[in-house]
Amino acid sequence: MRLENVWLRYHRRGPWVLQGIDVRIGPGEVAIVLGRNGVGKSTLLQVAAGVLRPGRGRVTDRPARVGWVPERFPADQPFTVTRYLTGMARVAGLGRAAADEAVTFWTHRLGLSAFRSVRLPELSKGTAQKVGLAQALLRPPGLLVLDEPWEGLDAATRELVPELIAEVLAADGSVLVSDHRGETVRLPAARRWLVADGSLSEETSSTDETIAVVEVAVPAARVAGTVARLRAEGHQVLRVRPDASTAASQVLPVEPPRSTGAARPAEPPLGMAGELTAEQPEAADAAVESAAGEAR
Amino acid sequence: MSALVRMRLAGFLRTGRALAPLLAGLITLGTLYGGGRAQPAEAYGVSAVVLFPVLAWQTKILLDVEPDVQRRLAQVTVGVARERSAGLLAAAVAALVTVAVALLFPWLVGGVSGPVDPGDRSIPVGLALGLWAHLLVVPAAVALGALASRASVGGAGYGVAVLALGGVGAVVFGLTGSVAPWLAPPIMAAARTTAGDAAALTLLALSGWALAWSAAVVGGYLWRRRAQG
């Protein structure tokens, strides 16, 4: 599938959200769409899925069967889980028996069996999100578009998402996924598309490029903001862990050693530590400086 | 596409929002037939006129019941053309059910009478003309309701304005001597025809007019949907 010079704005005189996007994704490929809030990640995904029509440009070679998992599942509908999924399976073209079989399979696999007779408005956010995931997979999609698929999911289902993606890829499907929780670390082979100022650039990494792991300590209250900013800058946050000792937490161990500005003994106690990788030493320095600035 | 039609009709019925236009229709028909008995063709002609805004409102409600994201999910699943068609078809099916109720209603409350004078139409002819008048209204009302739907106009206020203008305009522009009768569907002209001389050519012309008006409004709806994304 290819997006050829795609421009999109929501109103005739509004600003262009996407400007001249030109990108291609082939069978068996997965791409992660990254970027700050409001830059147009969801818009790009919706153009790819066929929800939004580009104002200029076009989308070519979109697979016939597209599965789209919206950021928020529309749970305000007067159906039970079974009735909704059966209806969507029939809408997707499955016969009655095949629809029942697909619904049974996916409700079981996603841990929805106990909720089959529950009405959609009564579901928790995470369970509703599972229904959203199930409806996209009732028929094997040639293109699976996941908008923040990990949002609200329990740990078991979060682990399942990469498995589902791998199955789509194994069947020569393509997958587009956006994420701001850092869960895409589970997709190491994914291409990384960075959306900023309406345009898209692809982060490239060569096999001979050295990867450094930098540990950063920040006050617990500022973890979310720091992680979000580091990710928005293109760094891969591997994990966030509570700091075991206050004394140790006052030191920010940094690799490589040239990032000296991070250790500040006079600063207030730091509560959380995390690791991030950076593909370039300069980028790592900038990221650590950024985190240290947050800690001040 | 039929699965999507069924799903949308089920959503419309299960929310209970189908009751409001149905009750409005019954109250209107009750008022209409409460004043005395009339011959079928004449009564049905007026019934079709008063049902026009009710059916348009019913269509708007049916299309608005579905959350926006669910409508987009349906579009991704079946494509743009089928998603649009399924909505219009579901609204048409609902409208036909209401029309069936409207056709039965006067017989249940004794609102119609058989031929009195020698020149009066027989009951079967009156029924056929009444059916024609109501079927004439269905595509026009569905088109107006779709144009007034949230997916087309965005805000609720605009939708109500479109419905009100369409309903009032159909009557005002349909009056005898109107300066621009083609701006409205021919529901008033159809009512006059059922009450007067219903020549085959007139019925054919009015049917074509109604279909052309509906097609133009549906075109506006599709254009708005395209613009809304």
Interface residues (C-beta under 8 A of the other chain):
Chain A: Y10 R12 Q46 A49 G50 V51 L52 R53 V66 G67 W68 P70 R72 F73 P74 D76 Q77 P78 F79 R83 G87 M88 R90 V91 A92 Q135
Chain B: A3 L4 R6 M7 A10 G11 R14 T15 E66 P67 D68 V69 Q70 R72 L73 A74 Q75 V76 T77 V78 G79 V80 R226 A227 G229
